Amino acid sequence: MQVLVRLRVLETHLSLFSKRHVVQLDHLQTNVKLSGAEIDALFLATEEDKQEIMVCCEAKGIRDDIIVSQILGEVKALFRTGMTQDLILPIAVKALGPSLVYVVEFQTVPRKDVDAKKSLEVVSTALYALVPPVPGIGL
């Protein structure tokens, strides 16, 4: 997760492939332990209209699958914390091979809809080759 943060992979994805108009993304914390869920990284996005959105990021290794129900559980647990933002943007990142990562952006989840939410809709994806190669990514 620290490599993704330091190389600004999420910032790159949100600026190049997302339909959201994010003008700033701040990394808040890694390994957020909540009741019933653990989020690999938490970010705060600010859009050009000054709206703040919490971004939860799930990182998966080469042998792990992206599990949508797990990510939805993280969204629901995050809303239970009493955060003030009314939107959460879920993102998953999966290592696919040496220095190769796949980013999946899901549709934002509004607070008012979270209890009825049964799944997440993918809105953008991209494959990133980390150049120069980063040892340990995707092995």
Helices and strands as residue ranges (DSSP letters): H 2-6, H 9-16, E 22-34, E 37-47, E 52-60, H 68-79, E 87-97, E 100-106, E 109-110, G 111-116, E 122-129
